[in-house]
Amino acid sequence: MSCFVYILRCVDGTLYTGWTTDLDARVRAHNGGRGAKYTASRRPAQLVYSESLDSRSAAQKREAQIKSWSRAEKDALVRGSQRRR
């Protein structure tokens, strides 16, 4: 089963990091007000980064790692992913 770590940019410019097994459904849930309390009042949120991992455990560890980073480190991750597209 593939799992994903993702970063959303909320309408107020803040970043939200999470993990899921269904990326499209999770982004729709966030934008529908059902994803997380944090994003519910900061809609719409735009997917700006995602990464596929092999297991739930790996996704949760990566999510925790990214959440511990500074805003500048998260911005660099997002910028780097956009250059590769």
C-alpha positions as a Markdown table, in Angstrom:
| # | Residue | x | y | z |
|---|---|---|---|---|
| 1 | Met | 0.0 | 0.0 | 0.0 |
| 2 | Ser | 1.4 | 3.4 | -0.9 |
| 3 | Cys | 1.2 | 6.2 | 1.6 |
| 4 | Phe | 1.8 | 9.9 | 1.0 |
| 5 | Val | 3.2 | 12.7 | 3.0 |
| 6 | Tyr | 1.9 | 16.1 | 1.7 |
| 7 | Ile | 2.2 | 19.8 | 2.3 |
| 8 | Leu | -0.7 | 22.2 | 1.7 |
| 9 | Arg | -0.4 | 25.9 | 1.4 |
| 10 | Cys | -3.5 | 27.4 | 3.1 |
| 11 | Val | -5.2 | 30.6 | 2.0 |
| 12 | Asp | -3.4 | 32.6 | 4.7 |
| 13 | Gly | 0.0 | 31.4 | 3.5 |
| 14 | Thr | 0.6 | 28.9 | 6.3 |
| 15 | Leu | 1.7 | 25.4 | 5.5 |
| 16 | Tyr | 0.0 | 22.2 | 6.8 |
| 17 | Thr | 1.8 | 18.8 | 6.7 |
| 18 | Gly | 0.0 | 15.5 | 6.9 |
| 19 | Trp | 0.0 | 11.9 | 5.6 |
| 20 | Thr | -2.6 | 9.8 | 3.8 |
| 21 | Thr | -3.2 | 6.7 | 1.7 |
| 22 | Asp | -5.4 | 8.6 | -0.8 |
| 23 | Leu | -3.9 | 11.9 | -1.7 |
| 24 | Asp | -6.7 | 13.3 | -3.9 |
| 25 | Ala | -9.5 | 12.3 | -1.4 |
| 26 | Arg | -7.5 | 13.9 | 1.4 |
| 27 | Val | -7.0 | 17.2 | -0.3 |
| 28 | Arg | -10.7 | 17.3 | -1.2 |
| 29 | Ala | -11.5 | 16.6 | 2.5 |
| 30 | His | -9.3 | 19.4 | 3.6 |
| 31 | Asn | -11.0 | 21.8 | 1.1 |
| 32 | Gly | -14.4 | 20.5 | 2.1 |
| 33 | Gly | -13.8 | 21.4 | 5.8 |
| 34 | Arg | -13.5 | 17.8 | 6.9 |
| 35 | Gly | -9.7 | 17.3 | 6.7 |
| 36 | Ala | -8.3 | 18.9 | 9.9 |
| 37 | Lys | -9.4 | 21.5 | 12.3 |
| 38 | Tyr | -6.4 | 23.6 | 11.3 |
| 39 | Thr | -7.3 | 23.7 | 7.6 |
| 40 | Ala | -11.0 | 24.0 | 8.1 |
| 41 | Ser | -10.8 | 27.8 | 8.7 |
| 42 | Arg | -7.9 | 28.3 | 6.2 |
| 43 | Arg | -9.5 | 27.2 | 3.0 |
| 44 | Pro | -8.9 | 26.8 | 0.2 |
| 45 | Ala | -5.7 | 24.9 | 0.6 |
| 46 | Gln | -3.4 | 24.1 | -2.4 |
| 47 | Leu | -1.3 | 20.9 | -2.6 |
| 48 | Val | 2.3 | 22.1 | -3.0 |
| 49 | Tyr | 4.3 | 19.0 | -2.2 |
| 50 | Ser | 3.8 | 15.2 | -2.0 |
| 51 | Glu | 6.0 | 12.3 | -1.5 |
| 52 | Ser | 5.1 | 8.6 | -1.9 |
| 53 | Leu | 6.4 | 6.1 | 0.8 |
| 54 | Asp | 6.1 | 2.4 | 1.1 |
| 55 | Ser | 4.4 | 2.1 | 4.5 |
| 56 | Arg | 2.2 | 3.9 | 7.0 |
| 57 | Ser | 5.1 | 3.8 | 9.5 |
| 58 | Ala | 7.5 | 5.4 | 7.0 |
| 59 | Ala | 4.9 | 8.1 | 6.1 |
| 60 | Gln | 4.3 | 8.9 | 9.8 |
| 61 | Lys | 8.0 | 9.2 | 10.5 |
| 62 | Arg | 8.5 | 11.5 | 7.5 |
| 63 | Glu | 5.6 | 13.6 | 8.5 |
| 64 | Ala | 7.0 | 14.0 | 12.0 |
| 65 | Gln | 10.4 | 14.9 | 10.5 |
| 66 | Ile | 9.0 | 17.6 | 8.2 |
| 67 | Lys | 6.8 | 19.0 | 11.0 |
| 68 | Ser | 9.9 | 19.5 | 13.1 |
| 69 | Trp | 11.5 | 21.6 | 10.4 |
| 70 | Ser | 11.6 | 25.4 | 10.2 |
| 71 | Arg | 9.4 | 27.3 | 7.8 |
| 72 | Ala | 12.5 | 28.0 | 5.7 |
| 73 | Glu | 13.3 | 24.3 | 5.4 |
| 74 | Lys | 9.7 | 23.5 | 4.4 |
| 75 | Asp | 9.7 | 26.3 | 1.8 |
| 76 | Ala | 13.0 | 24.9 | 0.4 |
| 77 | Leu | 11.5 | 21.4 | 0.1 |
| 78 | Val | 8.4 | 22.8 | -1.7 |
| 79 | Arg | 10.6 | 24.9 | -4.1 |
| 80 | Gly | 12.8 | 21.9 | -4.9 |
| 81 | Ser | 9.8 | 19.7 | -5.7 |
| 82 | Gln | 8.4 | 22.4 | -8.1 |
| 83 | Arg | 11.7 | 22.6 | -10.0 |
| 84 | Arg | 11.6 | 18.9 | -10.7 |
| 85 | Arg | 8.2 | 18.9 | -12.3 |
